[in-house]
Amino acid sequence: MNSGELMVVLIVAIVMIAGIFKQRARSHHRLDEDAIASGENQRLRDEVKELKERLKVLERITVEKENSLAKEIESLRDR
């Protein structure tokens, strides 16, 4: 093998090794993004759950006020 052929083989090997490292870096980056997204999804699920609970409380308060208002109106009519 002469020096020209050797240079071509070395260049090809370097490009292949660089491609492998690049692919590994992308893979690790995706894993990090997936972990972040998973944590974000859980945080959002918890927030939605909390908001649903708060909405239930507000609905209960509203219904109670409507009932008490209706009772007050009825008591005034009875007078």
ABEGO torsion letter per residue (X at the ends): XBAAAAAAAAAAAAAAAAAAAAAAAAAAAAAAAAAAAAAAAAAAAAAAAAAAAAAAAAAAAAAAAAAAAAAAAAAAAAX
